[in-house]
Amino acid sequence: MTAAPFPLVAAGRDAAATLAAAHARCFDAPWDAGTFDAVLAIPGTSALTARPPEGPPAGLAVFRLTVDEGELLTLAVVPEHRGAGLGRRLLDGVLATAVAGGARRMVLEVATDNTAARRLYAAAGFGEAGRRRAYYPRPGDRPADALILARTLPPDG
Ligand SMILES: CC(C)(COP(=O)(O)OP(=O)(O)OC[C@H]1O[C@@H](n2cnc3c(N)ncnc32)[C@H](O)[C@@H]1OP(=O)(O)O)[C@@H](O)C(=O)NCCC(=O)NCCS
């Protein structure tokens, strides 16, 4: 499948409800609108969305830039748009924005049992930098570890 040519567009706190609606379709424990509003109020925090010509976002990423490090706080593509390269485009958009903002490193966290996301991050050059054991509850199963992944920037450096 080829990447849907949706433009990547920055979103602010006024989009909190829209972002929450998309997030709810992607995670078992999604962020609500209040959480998006609060997170996007933190200095250095931004959201990027993949916008079809009309309707809600097909995907979103929220990230924070500090002095020389970026942190990817959440990344998601709604189910009907997965497998078309949007996740990678959003991630590349975040990395490019981080580089433009002076970041030299990007970090993120992913559950060990999230195969799709782990492959996406590995293909984008992220490697394991740490692990939080039994971090994500899995009702009826053992909790999953969280992997801390990191990569240096710029992406081509
Ligand atoms: C992870 C996620 C963002 C990927 O989005 P996507 O648009 O489907 O990903 P892409 O089409 O850009 O795929 C990029 C790479 O990711 C990996 N990937 C994506 N979906 C995959 C799947 N179902 N199984 C295995 N690998 C997968 C592949 O390496 C793929 O590269 P390839 O197509 O060259 O093989 C999406 O599955 C999602 O939103 N999941 C739910 C939310 C989530 O888990 N977010 C990450 C939290 S850390």
The ligand as an SDF file (V2000), in Angstrom:
LIG
                    3D

 48 50  0  0  0  0  0  0  0  0999 V2000
    2.1160    1.7330   15.3020 C   0  0  0  0  0  0  0  0  0  0  0  0
    1.2690    2.4830   14.2690 C   0  0  0  0  0  0  0  0  0  0  0  0
    1.3510    3.9980   14.5870 C   0  0  0  0  0  0  0  0  0  0  0  0
    1.8540    2.2370   12.8770 C   0  0  0  0  0  0  0  0  0  0  0  0
    1.1560    3.0800   11.9620 O   0  0  0  0  0  0  0  0  0  0  0  0
    1.0390    2.6990   10.4030 P   0  0  0  0  0  0  0  0  0  0  0  0
    0.6060    3.8980    9.6800 O   0  0  0  0  0  0  0  0  0  0  0  0
    0.2180    1.4740   10.2440 O   0  0  0  0  0  0  0  0  0  0  0  0
    2.5680    2.3330   10.0630 O   0  0  0  0  0  0  0  0  0  0  0  0
    3.2580    2.4210    8.6420 P   0  0  0  0  0  0  0  0  0  0  0  0
    2.2960    2.0060    7.5870 O   0  0  0  0  0  0  0  0  0  0  0  0
    3.9100    3.7510    8.4880 O   0  0  0  0  0  0  0  0  0  0  0  0
    4.3670    1.2940    8.7700 O   0  0  0  0  0  0  0  0  0  0  0  0
    5.7120    1.6310    9.0710 C   0  0  0  0  0  0  0  0  0  0  0  0
    6.4220    0.3710    9.5650 C   0  0  0  0  0  0  0  0  0  0  0  0
    5.8500   -0.0470   10.8060 O   0  0  0  0  0  0  0  0  0  0  0  0
    5.8830   -1.4770   10.8830 C   0  0  0  0  0  0  0  0  0  0  0  0
    4.5110   -1.9580   10.9530 N   0  0  0  0  0  0  0  0  0  0  0  0
    3.3830   -1.2370   10.7920 C   0  0  0  0  0  0  0  0  0  0  0  0
    2.2910   -2.0040   10.9750 N   0  0  0  0  0  0  0  0  0  0  0  0
    2.7540   -3.2470   11.2740 C   0  0  0  0  0  0  0  0  0  0  0  0
    2.1320   -4.4690   11.6210 C   0  0  0  0  0  0  0  0  0  0  0  0
    0.7950   -4.5930   11.6710 N   0  0  0  0  0  0  0  0  0  0  0  0
    2.9130   -5.5240   11.8930 N   0  0  0  0  0  0  0  0  0  0  0  0
    4.2490   -5.4290   11.8560 C   0  0  0  0  0  0  0  0  0  0  0  0
    4.9210   -4.2850   11.5400 N   0  0  0  0  0  0  0  0  0  0  0  0
    4.1690   -3.2180   11.2650 C   0  0  0  0  0  0  0  0  0  0  0  0
    6.5880   -1.9590    9.6300 C   0  0  0  0  0  0  0  0  0  0  0  0
    7.9820   -2.0130    9.8990 O   0  0  0  0  0  0  0  0  0  0  0  0
    6.2860   -0.8320    8.6620 C   0  0  0  0  0  0  0  0  0  0  0  0
    7.2300   -0.7430    7.6290 O   0  0  0  0  0  0  0  0  0  0  0  0
    6.9900   -1.5680    6.2580 P   0  0  0  0  0  0  0  0  0  0  0  0
    5.6170   -1.2170    5.7860 O   0  0  0  0  0  0  0  0  0  0  0  0
    8.0880   -1.0760    5.3710 O   0  0  0  0  0  0  0  0  0  0  0  0
    7.1120   -3.0080    6.6530 O   0  0  0  0  0  0  0  0  0  0  0  0
   -0.2100    1.9920   14.2770 C   0  0  0  0  0  0  0  0  0  0  0  0
   -0.2200    0.5800   14.1600 O   0  0  0  0  0  0  0  0  0  0  0  0
   -1.0060    2.3900   15.4920 C   0  0  0  0  0  0  0  0  0  0  0  0
   -1.5360    3.4990   15.5640 O   0  0  0  0  0  0  0  0  0  0  0  0
   -1.1180    1.4880   16.4910 N   0  0  0  0  0  0  0  0  0  0  0  0
   -1.9190    1.7420   17.6860 C   0  0  0  0  0  0  0  0  0  0  0  0
   -1.3180    2.8260   18.5300 C   0  0  0  0  0  0  0  0  0  0  0  0
    0.1100    2.4980   18.9230 C   0  0  0  0  0  0  0  0  0  0  0  0
    0.4200    1.3900   19.3270 O   0  0  0  0  0  0  0  0  0  0  0  0
    0.9780    3.5310   18.8370 N   0  0  0  0  0  0  0  0  0  0  0  0
    2.3770    3.4000   19.2020 C   0  0  0  0  0  0  0  0  0  0  0  0
    2.5250    3.5210   20.6890 C   0  0  0  0  0  0  0  0  0  0  0  0
    4.2410    3.4850   21.1770 S   0  0  0  0  0  0  0  0  0  0  0  0
  1  2  1  0
  2  3  1  0
  2  4  1  0
  2 36  1  0
  4  5  1  0
  5  6  1  0
  6  7  2  0
  6  8  1  0
  6  9  1  0
  9 10  1  0
 10 11  2  0
 10 12  1  0
 10 13  1  0
 13 14  1  0
 14 15  1  0
 15 16  1  0
 15 30  1  0
 16 17  1  0
 17 18  1  0
 17 28  1  0
 18 19  1  0
 18 27  1  0
 19 20  2  0
 20 21  1  0
 21 22  1  0
 21 27  2  0
 22 23  1  0
 22 24  2  0
 24 25  1  0
 25 26  2  0
 26 27  1  0
 28 29  1  0
 28 30  1  0
 30 31  1  0
 31 32  1  0
 32 33  2  0
 32 34  1  0
 32 35  1  0
 36 37  1  0
 36 38  1  0
 38 39  2  0
 38 40  1  0
 40 41  1  0
 41 42  1  0
 42 43  1  0
 43 44  2  0
 43 45  1  0
 45 46  1  0
 46 47  1  0
 47 48  1  0
M  END
$$$$
